[in-house]
Amino acid sequence: MTDAVIVVALLLVAVAATAAVVTRDPARQSLVLSVLGVVLAVLFTVLQAPDVGLSQLAVGAAVTPLLLLLTVRKVRRRAWDTDGEGSTR
């Protein structure tokens, strides 16, 4: 039974990691990265490493994707402002 759960968790990690690589838009990629972080946290919990799973959940599923989304937003806003389409200063 536990072997089947581990195999399913590994397959979910493989699918989520592949989706993160295939996604081209940085904003969507950070959301997929968040899903990958959650799936990895589940895998670590299944492998009886709940402390690593909680760390992965906090960092890999919350903090890192949030920082990436904020960075993408800032870069897109700055590019929009420098194109002359944004606000005039």
Buried (B, 14 or more C-beta within 10 A) or exposed (E): EEEEEEEEBBEBBEEBBEBBEEBEEBEEBBBBBBBBBBBBBBBBBBBEBEEBBEEBBEEBBBEBBEEBBEEBEEEEEEEEEEEEEEEEE
